[in-house]
């Protein structure tokens, strides 16, 4: 799919997500997207069983408080009023 992606595809994808990409940025985003798709294809090439679990899990240590919301998140009203 990386080879099928072009500037028009990137512009349409951006517009579908409510973004207005200037023309001068399309080539840069196109290269990044193509690189991303190549990496996804490499990952898909690994023969993993469907039930394979990730080797890394994330959890809080015992007695550890969750991190405070960032200032940006608070400004956007994402702190749930707490």
Buried (B, 14 or more C-beta within 10 A) or exposed (E): EEEEBEEEBBBEBBEEEEEEBEEEEBEEBBEEBBEEBEEEEEEEEEEEEEEEEEEEEEEEEEEEEEEEBEEEEEEEEEEEEE
